[in-house]
Amino acid sequence: MTNCPNLSAPEPVFSEPWHAQVFAVTVALNEAGRFDWPDWASMFSRTLKQHGLERELDGGDDYFNAWLETLEDLLDEQGAAASDEISNLQSAWEEAYLTTPHGQPVYLRQSG
């Protein structure tokens, strides 16, 4: 059988690096057996419907913010990452980013 590129699925295109990262993390968690894809799809569909009631989603940041929200909710439901832990970590990264000089690597401060 020959390798026929026209029959393969197209590579996803992401407008921002974080879109690709959150997508890759989700796929990796699924492949590691952390959740079944149909469960993910159902939960993501509910999130999109919640956000879609307010306005049209543009497939960019709003879509991937909904994707990230779904992943956070899923991890919270599983007890893998509580929402307050996620919020604290998000705040720590934001502080680290805002206090790091331009062009320098961003590091989280050691807690404790």
Backbone as CSV, one residue per row, in Angstrom:
resi,resn,N_x,N_y,N_z,CA_x,CA_y,CA_z,C_x,C_y,C_z
1,MET,0.856,-1.173,0.000,0.000,0.000,0.000,0.902,1.235,0.000
2,THR,0.607,2.178,-0.847,1.411,3.393,-0.932,0.913,4.434,0.044
3,ASN,1.821,5.301,0.432,1.473,6.400,1.332,0.832,7.490,0.496
4,CYS,-0.421,7.747,0.706,-1.157,8.715,-0.095,-1.522,9.919,0.759
5,PRO,-0.781,11.042,0.645,-1.017,12.197,1.513,-2.409,12.790,1.386
6,ASN,-3.060,12.621,0.257,-4.391,13.198,0.075,-5.448,12.520,0.941
7,LEU,-5.157,11.315,1.417,-6.132,10.586,2.218,-5.934,10.799,3.711
8,SER,-4.858,11.454,4.098,-4.616,11.672,5.517,-5.355,12.922,5.988
9,ALA,-5.624,12.950,7.269,-6.314,14.103,7.852,-5.382,15.312,7.835
10,PRO,-5.932,16.490,7.616,-5.080,17.683,7.617,-4.555,17.968,9.021
11,GLU,-3.373,18.555,9.075,-2.792,18.954,10.359,-3.595,20.126,10.905
12,PRO,-3.889,20.120,12.214,-4.597,21.266,12.787,-3.743,22.528,12.661
13,VAL,-4.415,23.647,12.462,-3.744,24.932,12.380,-4.186,25.753,13.586
14,PHE,-3.223,26.300,14.297,-3.510,27.060,15.501,-2.998,28.485,15.312
15,SER,-3.806,29.453,15.715,-3.398,30.847,15.543,-2.473,31.321,16.654
16,GLU,-2.454,30.627,17.787,-1.591,30.998,18.914,-0.921,29.740,19.459
17,PRO,0.313,29.861,19.945,0.987,28.684,20.509,0.210,28.032,21.654
18,TRP,-0.430,28.842,22.490,-1.139,28.240,23.622,-2.328,27.416,23.155
19,HIS,-2.910,27.724,21.990,-4.007,26.907,21.451,-3.484,25.493,21.189
20,ALA,-2.322,25.408,20.548,-1.719,24.100,20.261,-1.349,23.382,21.551
21,GLN,-0.863,24.127,22.534,-0.440,23.510,23.790,-1.616,22.916,24.553
22,VAL,-2.710,23.666,24.676,-3.856,23.141,25.420,-4.489,21.971,24.666
23,PHE,-4.454,22.023,23.349,-4.935,20.905,22.543,-4.067,19.665,22.792
24,ALA,-2.738,19.857,22.749,-1.815,18.737,22.941,-1.929,18.138,24.338
25,VAL,-2.082,18.973,25.353,-2.240,18.475,26.725,-3.506,17.634,26.822
26,THR,-4.580,18.106,26.212,-5.851,17.378,26.253,-5.720,16.025,25.563
27,VAL,-5.117,16.014,24.390,-4.922,14.747,23.666,-4.037,13.800,24.478
28,ALA,-2.968,14.322,25.069,-2.072,13.476,25.874,-2.797,12.882,27.076
29,LEU,-3.632,13.668,27.742,-4.393,13.150,28.877,-5.365,12.058,28.438
30,ASN,-5.973,12.254,27.275,-6.867,11.236,26.737,-6.091,9.958,26.418
31,GLU,-4.948,10.107,25.753,-4.149,8.944,25.387,-3.596,8.222,26.619
32,ALA,-3.421,8.960,27.721,-2.951,8.353,28.973,-4.090,7.682,29.736
33,GLY,-5.302,7.747,29.192,-6.438,7.084,29.822,-7.112,7.882,30.923
34,ARG,-6.856,9.188,30.987,-7.449,10.014,32.047,-8.931,10.267,31.823
35,PHE,-9.388,10.184,30.577,-10.806,10.347,30.263,-11.068,9.754,28.886
36,ASP,-12.333,9.438,28.624,-12.747,8.946,27.314,-13.113,10.131,26.433
37,TRP,-12.734,10.055,25.161,-12.979,11.170,24.253,-14.466,11.511,24.122
38,PRO,-15.385,10.541,24.069,-16.807,10.908,23.999,-17.262,11.725,25.220
39,ASP,-16.717,11.412,26.412,-17.046,12.198,27.610,-16.520,13.625,27.457
40,TRP,-15.276,13.748,26.954,-14.688,15.068,26.715,-15.551,15.863,25.727
41,ALA,-15.907,15.226,24.620,-16.669,15.909,23.576,-18.013,16.398,24.101
42,SER,-18.661,15.594,24.920,-19.940,15.988,25.499,-19.778,17.193,26.425
43,MET,-18.758,17.137,27.265,-18.507,18.232,28.198,-18.120,19.511,27.438
44,PHE,-17.283,19.383,26.424,-16.861,20.530,25.624,-18.058,21.124,24.879
45,SER,-18.925,20.270,24.386,-20.125,20.731,23.695,-20.996,21.580,24.624
46,ARG,-21.139,21.133,25.875,-21.917,21.918,26.853,-21.280,23.286,27.094
47,THR,-19.956,23.308,27.214,-19.257,24.576,27.431,-19.456,25.499,26.237
48,LEU,-19.317,24.964,25.027,-19.504,25.790,23.828,-20.925,26.344,23.759
49,LYS,-21.901,25.512,24.106,-23.292,25.991,24.093,-23.494,27.095,25.108
50,GLN,-22.881,26.960,26.290,-22.996,28.013,27.306,-22.424,29.325,26.783
51,HIS,-21.270,29.263,26.162,-20.638,30.476,25.644,-21.310,30.962,24.374
52,GLY,-21.814,30.052,23.576,-22.449,30.403,22.312,-23.773,31.119,22.479
53,LEU,-24.394,30.976,23.655,-25.658,31.668,23.882,-25.453,33.178,23.942
54,GLU,-24.259,33.611,24.352,-23.984,35.037,24.479,-23.597,35.664,23.152
55,ARG,-22.861,34.915,22.307,-22.388,35.458,21.035,-21.817,34.331,20.190
56,GLU,-21.544,34.622,18.922,-20.893,33.661,18.039,-19.450,33.460,18.484
57,LEU,-19.012,32.232,18.514,-17.610,31.947,18.801,-16.833,32.083,17.496
58,ASP,-15.642,32.673,17.575,-14.890,32.930,16.341,-13.868,31.856,15.992
59,GLY,-13.735,30.820,16.819,-12.789,29.751,16.526,-11.363,30.073,16.929
60,GLY,-11.138,31.206,17.530,-9.803,31.588,17.982,-9.716,31.495,19.484
61,ASP,-9.349,32.618,20.106,-9.175,32.624,21.558,-10.434,32.196,22.293
62,ASP,-11.608,32.666,21.833,-12.832,32.300,22.555,-13.071,30.790,22.524
63,TYR,-12.790,30.164,21.399,-12.950,28.717,21.269,-11.984,27.991,22.201
64,PHE,-10.727,28.416,22.202,-9.739,27.732,23.024,-9.838,28.112,24.495
65,ASN,-10.401,29.274,24.814,-10.719,29.572,26.212,-11.800,28.617,26.704
66,ALA,-12.785,28.333,25.852,-13.815,27.349,26.205,-13.194,25.959,26.330
67,TRP,-12.237,25.649,25.460,-11.531,24.362,25.521,-10.795,24.242,26.854
68,LEU,-10.060,25.302,27.218,-9.306,25.313,28.475,-10.250,25.229,29.675
69,GLU,-11.348,25.961,29.629,-12.336,25.914,30.716,-12.855,24.489,30.901
70,THR,-13.126,23.814,29.798,-13.611,22.436,29.862,-12.555,21.518,30.474
71,LEU,-11.309,21.686,30.055,-10.241,20.859,30.606,-10.092,21.102,32.106
72,GLU,-10.134,22.357,32.518,-10.035,22.674,33.947,-11.202,22.057,34.723
73,ASP,-12.417,22.169,34.177,-13.587,21.589,34.840,-13.473,20.074,34.940
74,LEU,-12.992,19.448,33.878,-12.832,17.996,33.872,-11.826,17.555,34.932
75,LEU,-10.692,18.240,34.995,-9.671,17.890,35.985,-10.174,18.144,37.406
76,ASP,-10.973,19.188,37.578,-11.561,19.472,38.887,-12.541,18.366,39.277
77,GLU,-13.404,17.964,38.342,-14.369,16.892,38.619,-13.669,15.588,38.994
78,GLN,-12.541,15.318,38.367,-11.792,14.084,38.637,-10.969,14.185,39.914
79,GLY,-10.855,15.383,40.461,-10.037,15.575,41.643,-8.555,15.654,41.316
80,ALA,-8.219,15.773,40.022,-6.820,15.835,39.603,-6.229,17.217,39.816
81,ALA,-7.069,18.242,39.741,-6.613,19.626,39.953,-7.818,20.442,40.364
82,ALA,-7.873,20.810,41.631,-9.003,21.586,42.141,-8.984,22.995,41.550
83,SER,-10.169,23.566,41.374,-10.271,24.880,40.735,-9.486,25.950,41.486
84,ASP,-9.411,25.864,42.827,-8.628,26.868,43.564,-7.133,26.688,43.311
85,GLU,-6.679,25.445,43.118,-5.280,25.198,42.770,-4.963,25.778,41.394
86,ILE,-5.864,25.577,40.459,-5.682,26.104,39.107,-5.638,27.628,39.152
87,SER,-6.541,28.222,39.893,-6.579,29.679,40.007,-5.306,30.226,40.639
88,ASN,-4.825,29.576,41.689,-3.581,30.004,42.340,-2.385,29.896,41.397
89,LEU,-2.323,28.808,40.646,-1.227,28.621,39.706,-1.293,29.649,38.579
90,GLN,-2.506,29.921,38.100,-2.687,30.929,37.052,-2.221,32.294,37.556
91,SER,-2.572,32.641,38.780,-2.148,33.919,39.359,-0.635,33.984,39.514
92,ALA,-0.026,32.881,39.930,1.427,32.847,40.091,2.131,33.047,38.751
93,TRP,1.619,32.395,37.696,2.221,32.577,36.369,2.029,34.007,35.879
94,GLU,0.857,34.573,36.145,0.612,35.954,35.718,1.569,36.912,36.424
95,GLU,1.751,36.731,37.721,2.683,37.574,38.473,4.105,37.403,37.942
96,ALA,4.504,36.160,37.702,5.850,35.904,37.192,6.046,36.558,35.827
97,TYR,5.048,36.464,34.983,5.130,37.048,33.644,5.235,38.569,33.719
98,LEU,4.407,39.165,34.550,4.372,40.620,34.648,5.608,41.212,35.319
99,THR,6.305,40.434,36.121,7.480,40.953,36.838,8.802,40.521,36.207
100,THR,8.738,39.813,35.097,9.948,39.373,34.411,10.310,40.388,33.332
101,PRO,11.564,40.836,33.313,11.982,41.764,32.256,11.778,41.155,30.867
102,HIS,11.409,42.003,29.928,11.163,41.573,28.546,12.367,40.801,27.998
103,GLY,12.076,39.683,27.367,13.121,38.882,26.748,13.776,37.866,27.669
104,GLN,13.441,37.911,28.943,14.021,36.971,29.912,13.072,35.785,30.102
105,PRO,13.606,34.631,30.487,12.726,33.482,30.774,11.837,33.772,31.983
106,VAL,10.639,33.249,31.938,9.686,33.422,33.044,9.757,32.195,33.939
107,TYR,9.954,32.432,35.237,10.017,31.353,36.218,9.030,31.633,37.342
108,LEU,8.447,30.567,37.863,7.614,30.700,39.053,8.514,30.782,40.276
109,ARG,8.098,31.597,41.216,8.829,31.667,42.475,8.581,30.395,43.268
110,GLN,9.587,29.978,44.008,9.436,28.797,44.861,8.539,29.164,46.030
111,SER,7.522,28.336,46.284,6.636,28.600,47.434,7.199,27.917,48.670
112,GLY,6.829,28.524,49.806,7.208,27.911,51.070,8.442,28.328,51.630
